[in-house]
Amino acid sequence: MELKRGTGAIVVLALALTTVLAAQEGLRTASFEAATIKRNLSGAENWALNPRPTGQFTVVNGRLASIVQAAFLVQDFQLDGLPEWARNERYDVVAKLDAALAARSQPDGYDPIWSLALRSLLIERLHLVTHRETREKPVYALVRARRDGTLGPKMKPTDFDCDALRDQAVAAARQGGTLPPTNTPDRVRCGMRSTSGQIMYGGSHLDEFRGALSRMVGRAVLDRTNLEGRWDFALTYATEEQLRSGQSVDAPDLFTALVEQLGLKLESTTGPVEVVVVDRIERPTGD
């Protein structure tokens, strides 16, 4: 699965994900069998991170800051202490993961096995030293937009039992069978589907949605809606790229769409954010 990124894009997920998933896998560390890191002077803006089930791993034209974010599964606002050169210089990485580890990984750059291996590479080649802190930072609070607490026309309590579906899926798998897909192009019954300008959400608590918003707005998002249970909705909005380019889009910006369609809003505030602080990092000098 190739993860392509454009200008200013970031590799993101919650900081705690590495520790939680690694513990679930019984995995404490991982490393590449072989790897090269070379400066990319092409001047191109796009970049790509591409892990493969075979164990092959490449980064093409990635900012070093983005590579560090991928190694720790954090967003830019969760990374402090990087020197300016590390935020601007771009690099290519070609690496090979042990076949046994690759077999346990998911073909996704956000998988903790890939991230732990990338972290080991940065420690070895760039002498990376980090520590973690909780710092007070700008955040958004997700709250109800209306004084009476009513929700928007697209925000509905789920009418589908995703827990029962998962139990059925486990039972079917044990018997060697499969269940028909529950998601359709028009609806996601269990989970989230995010495309450019739309988020389709179904049968889930708001945690996953809060994480998606965080990735979109570049800040931690705190859920202060007091909404219990699971929800269904489809949120349609104009992306920043569409707004910047002046395209004619039949949708409001994200902040307005939240209010009009879901009856929720993002309020700017401050709050505790767990961050990775870079104490030392050096330019790579060789393979």
C-alpha positions, 0 to 999 in steps of 0.5 A: 500500500503506497501512502502518497503525501503532498505539500505540508502533509503529515504522518499521523496517529495517536502517540499511545498507539505504538505502545498499545499495539506493540504490547498486544503483539508482544513486540518491544523492538524491531529493526531493518536487516539492511537500509540506506538513507540518502538526501533527495535534492530533486526539489519535488514537493510530493513524497511517498511512504511505501511498506510492502508485505514482502518486507520492502520499505521505501520513503521517497522525497520525505522530509526528515520531520515526516519520517520522524513522525512516522517512526513515533506515530505522531502528528507535527504538533506532537513533535518538539525540538527538531532543528530547522534543517530537519524540518526542511531537508528531504531524504530517500529511505530504502530498507528491508524488514526481516521476513518473519516480522514482515509477515506479522505486519500490516501493509500500512505505514502506520503499523507499529512494526514498521514504525519501531523498525524506522525508529531503530534506524533513526537511532542508529544512523542519525543518533536520534535521542528523544524523551516524552513529555506532557505539555500545554498546547493549543487544542480544540474541544469538540462540543455541541453547537446549539444551546439546547444541545440538539444535534444536526440533521445528519447526526443519528444514533446507530440502528445497527449492532456492530458488536453482534456483527463482530461476534458473528464474524468471529464465529463464521471465521472459526467455521471457515465461512465469511459474512457478506459485507455490511458497508455500501458506497452510500453507508458505513455501518461499522467504522469510518470511511474518509475520502477527500471532502467526506467522512462516512461514519457508522456504528461507532463511538466518537473516538475515531472521529475525534482522531480524524478531526485531529489529523485534519486540523493539526491539533489534538481534539478533546471530546466534550460533547457528552454524547454516549453510545454509537453514531451514524453520519455522513459529513461533507465539506470543502477541503483546504485545497479546494478553498485555496484553489478557488474551486466552486464546491457545493459544500462549506468548510469543515468548521461550518459543516460540523455545525450545520450537519452534525450540530457540533463545533470545534472551540479553540482552547488549550490542554495537555498534549503528550509530545515526543521531544527530540534531544539530539539528531544528526544528519545521516553521513553514510549507509 
